[in-house]
């Protein structure tokens, strides 16, 4: 195909199988469809079973059907269907938007995706309203493609796909760990390479420039299924977080820059807690630590009163999945974290 694929009301892709085509239909099509169509193997399998794939006018619904090199197949893509999630007119801070993707600066308190406990008021509800008919469809459904999430009480940058081709391209970059994501956080204590306790913590190592590397596996907590826990191979999934101290506050707390090699649920929060430096305001992993009123004065009370985990997705960078252009975005610290840091600084000024 010479032109970028566009998913229209009744778009049909015609595919000719190459000389090295696998003998099974779903595998053959996954290799033969043009890359710009952004049809994953799972979606192709669904299209086959739904009767949207034919050869010479004959519909074939068996994914394992035998095929041969040189055969021409037709794939019919119907219009994207509406989803049950309802659009809601919720204000969004849009950092960037084009026909294929949208970058949002999410406020703390907003859930990204609807769930049984949060069926409305989510980022997806807001995106369905904001994007409207500009959503060309993700996997055959008219919805935004969420390729990564940040926790409800974490603020900052998040990208969502508006088209299948963007969804496929972004997902590939996240899987390859080529997306750059930096978070600013305020933690208890000051992580330092000179700390013998930290040096003796399993999974913690140190790199040039004062960088702390935390590498463990993560899995659901065995007794609290809403939490994640540090595990070790073969249990769980590999997770790597790096961090360095940006500013220390009287040895009691620190502003740190964290960046992700992987992106697991609650990864930064769990890893810093494992290292003994849980986030201020984190009700799940932060523990019951309190800052010294003697050393911190009003800063200690500001930390105790902080209503959420002090974590902000401050920068996001990736290659545009369609144009290939490099995109880099930054987000200033929200007012509540600025006030917290100001209170912590005030303790020694």
N, C-alpha and C positions, 0 to 999 in steps of 0.2 A: 504494500500500500504506500503510495507516494505522499498522501496527506495524513495528518494526525487523525486517529480514529475518534469519531464523535458518536456517542450513544444516543441515537435518535428514537423517534416513536416506534419504528419497526426496522431497525438497522439489521442488515444481513452481512455477515462476514463470509467470504468464500475463501477456502483454504485448500491448497494443493499439497499433498504429502510429499516430502522429499525422498530421495533415494535411500537414505538411512533411517527411514521412519520406523519406530517400534511397531510391532504387529497388533498392539492393543489400542482401541479407539481413544480412550481418555489420555493415555500417554502420548499417542501420536499427535493429537490435537494440541496438547500442552506445549509441544515442541514446534508445531507448525504455525500457530496463530501469531500474528504480528505483535511485537513487543508493545507497541503503542496502544493495542486493544486492552492491555492490562487485565487479561482474563486469567485468574489463578486456576490451578488444577482443580481445586475444590468447587469453584464456580462452574467450570466446564463440566465436572461430574454432575452437578445439579442441573445444568442445562440439558445434558444428555437424558437424564432421568425424567425431565419435564417434557421431553419430546421436541426440543428446540433444535435438534441436530439431525440433518438429513444428508442422504447421498443419492443423487439422481432422482430427487423427488420422494424418496422412501425414507421415512422417519426411522431412526435407530435409537432405542432407549437403553441398550445394554452397553455399559461402560467398557466391558471386556470384549466387545465385538471385534472380530478379526478384520484388519484393514491391510492394504497393500500400498507400496510406494506408487506415486503418480495419481492416486485417487483424488477427486475433488469433493470436498464436503462443504455444506452450508450450515452456518450457525446463526440462528435468528434470535436477536436480542429485542425483546419487547420493551415498552417504556418502563422506566423505573416506577415501582409501585409505592404508594404511600405507606408509612409505618404507623403503628398504633400510638407512638409517642406524639403528644400534641405540641404544636408550636406555641410558644409563649412570648409575649412582648416584654422581654427582659433586656435592660440596657447592657450593652457590651462595650468594652474598651478594645476596639479593633486596631491592631498595630499594623497589619498588612492584609490585603485581600486581592485575589485575582480570580480568574475563572476556575482555577484548579485547587486552590487552598486558601486557608484563612488562619492568621495568627492572632491569638487573643491574649490579653493581659488579664488573667482571671483574678477576681478578688478573693480574699479569704472568706470562707463560709459557703461557697458555691460548690455543690457536687458536680462532677463532670458528667457522669452517665446515670440515667434513671436506674433505680434499684427498688426492691420491695419497700424499703424504708424511706426512699426519696423518689417517688414517682413523678414529681413535677418540680419546677424551679431550678432545673439543672442546666448546665451549659448546653447539652444537646437540645433541650427544649428551646433555649434561646437561639441557638444556631438554626434550628428548623424555621423559626420565624424570621430571623435576620436574612438568611440566605434564600429562602423561598424557592422560586423556580430556577435559581441558578445552580441548585444541586442536580447534577446530571445522573447521579445514582451511584451507590456503592454496593457491589454485589447484587445488583438488580433492585435495590431498595433506595427510595429517595430519602437519604439521610446523610449526615456528615460522617466521615470516616475518622474515628478516633484511633490514632496510632500510638498514643501514649497518654497517660493520665497523671495528674498531680492530686494529692490528697485534698479533701474538702477544705481543711483549715490551712492549707499551704497556698500562698499567693504566687502570681507570676505567669510566665510565658508558656503557652501551649499551642501546638499547630494541629489543625484538623484538615482532612482532605475533603474536597467538594466533588471530586470525580474519581472514577475507578483507576484511571492511569496515575493520578496523584497518590491515591491510597496505596497502590502497589509499589510505587517508587519510594514513598516515604517509609513504608513498612520494611522494604529491603535495606534502607539506610539504618534504621533502628536495629534490625537484626545484625547488620554488619558492625554495629557500634561506631559508625562514622558520624553520627549526629553529636554536636558538642552541646553540653548542658552544664551550666554552672549555677550553683545555688549559694545564696548567702544565708548563714544561720548564726544564731547566738546560742552558745552551749554553756553548760556548767563547767567550771574549771578551764584551764588553759592546756590544750594538748601540746606536749613538748617532747622532743626526742631525748632529752636529758632525764625524763621521768622513768625510773627503773620499773615501776609498776606497768606503765604503758608498754615499755620495751618487752616486758615479760608476758604480755597479753597475746594469746594465740591468734594468729591471723593478721597481726599488726606488724608492719615493717616500715622502714624509712628510706626515702629517696632524696636526691640532691635538691637543694633549695628549701629545706625544711618541710618537704611534702610527706605527709603521713599516708600510707597505703593500707587499707583494710580489705582483706580478701577472705571471704568465708563462703559457705553455702547458706541459702535462706530457704525456709519452708514454713508452712503454717504451724503455729504453736500447738503442741499436743493436747493441751487442755482448754485453751482459749482460741477458738477458731477465727476470731476477729483479729488476732495478732499474728505477726510474723516472728520467727525466732532464728537465731544463728544456729546452723547445723554444720556438719562436716561430711565430706564425701563418704559413702555414695548417696546420702540423703540430701534432698533439696536441690536448689539450682545455684550455680556459680554466680557470685556477686562481688564486684570490686568498686570501692569508693576511694577517692583521693581527696585530701583536704590540706589546707595550710592556714595558719593563723594570720588574719589581717590586722587585728587589733586586740590587745589584752586589757582587761579591766581589773587592776589590783590583784591579779592572781586568782580571782574568783569566777570570772566568766571571760568569754572571748567571742569576737566576731570572726567567723571562719568562712573561707571560700571552699566549697565542696564541688567536685565534679565526678560524673558517673562514667564508668566504663561499661557497666551494664545498667539495666533499669528495672529493678524488682520492686514489688509492692513494699512501701515504707522503708526502702533500702537505707537512705541516709539516717533516718531516725533510729533504725535498729542497729546499724553499724556504729554510730556514735555512742549509743547506749552501751553496746558491747565493749567499746573502748573506755568506758567510764566517764564519758562526756556527753550525757544525754542533753537534748535540747531544752532550753528554758520554755516553760509553758506547755510541754508535751504531756498530756494527761495519761498516755498509754505507756510510753517508754522513758519518760523523763525522770521517774523516781520521785522521791520525796525530799530531794536535796534543797537546801535554802542557802541563799547568799548571806554572808556575815553582815549584820546590821552595823557592827562596829567598823568594819572596813568599807562598807558600801553605802551606808547611810540610806538616803531615799532610793538609791538604786536597788537595794535589796527588796524594798517593798514593790517597786515597779516590776521587778522580775517575778515576785510572788503573785502579783495581780495580773500578769500578762495572760490573756484569755485563750491563747492558741499556741501551737508549736511555732517557735520563732524561726520560720523557714520560708524562703522566697526564691522562686525560680527566676534568677536575675538575667540570664543570657541563654540564647538558643541559636544554633547555627546549623545549616544543612544546605545541600545542593537542591535547587528547585527540581522536582521530579520530572518536569516536562522540558523546561528550557535549559536546564543544567547550570544556570547562573547561581553563584554562591549568595546565600542570604544569611545575614547575621543580625540579630535583634537583641536589644538590652532593655531592661525594665528597672526603673529606680525603686529603691526600697519604699514600701508603703508607709503611710504616716505612723501606724502603730509601732512598727519596728524602728523607725527613726526616733520616735519618742523614747522607746526602751533604751536604745543605744545612747541617746542624749542623757538619760538618767544615769546610766552606768558610767558614762564619762564624767559626769558631774561629781562623782564620789571622790575624785582626786584632783579636781581643778579648783 
